[in-house]
Amino acid sequence: MPGVVLFYGYPFEGKFQERPPSFEALLGRLDELREQYGPRLGIPYSVDLLRTEGAVPDDPTTVERLSVGLGDDDGWMLFWFPAEDAQAPLSAVGDESAEGSVVFWFGDWSLLSRKYLVPRSAALEAIRAWFEEGVLSDVVAWTDQLYAPE
């Protein structure tokens, strides 16, 4: 079983963690959480996928993680963070010529450049590779460049 924990929360409801037994199970949960929380927030919701074989640490930012913005078919977001700042974090980037900003829920309202939007199909393939193999797939471009919201 992959050592990945699905970690998410909602204001005043707490934080939750699950260990999906398969990529298919993870996909089902991502869709459920997107439908459950996105409409309540009025913006796309996000979750963290934590790579850990043991218990989730008190500070989940100390383990390798992939933050996933659950947008519509044309716009998901992926942000990869190494364990304990071992190297620079990376962001999936879609159309680098895209203009404008979009709001996602990454633990709070987050105004982000539209350059970070990637198609759902590509995001899911990247998530599959990271979930099953622990690698960042080249199905999306990864960058350490920061794009300011416009």
WOURCOR-V285668 format. One line per field, one symbol per residue. phi: phi as a letter, one per 20 degrees, with the letter a starting at -180 (. if undefined). psi: psi as a letter, one per 40 degrees, with the letter a starting at -180 (. if undefined). burial: b if it has 9 or more other C-alpha atoms within 8 Angstrom, else e. A space follows every 10 residues. Layout:
BEGIN
phi = ???
psi = ???
burial = ???
END
This chain:
BEGIN
phi = .gecdecbbb gmdodcbbdf fbffffgfff fffgffdgff enbfebcddd ebeefffgdf fedfbcecee eefebdcccd cffllfbffc cfceefefdn cbdcednafc ecfffefcgg fffffffgff fedmcefefc edbdfedffd
psi = hifhhhhiii heeaiiiigh eidddddddd dddddddddd deihiiihhh hhdaihidge eeihihhhhg aadegiihhh hihffdaiii iihbheeiia iihihgeihh hiiedehiid dddddddddd ddefihiedi hiiehhhii.
burial = eebbbbbbbb eeeeeeeeeb eebebbeeeb eebbeebbbe bebbbbbbbb bbeeeeeeee ebbbbbbbbb beebbbbbbb bbbebeeebb bbbbbeeeee bbbbbbeeee bbbbbbbbbb ebbebbebbb beeeeebeeb ebeeeeeebe
END
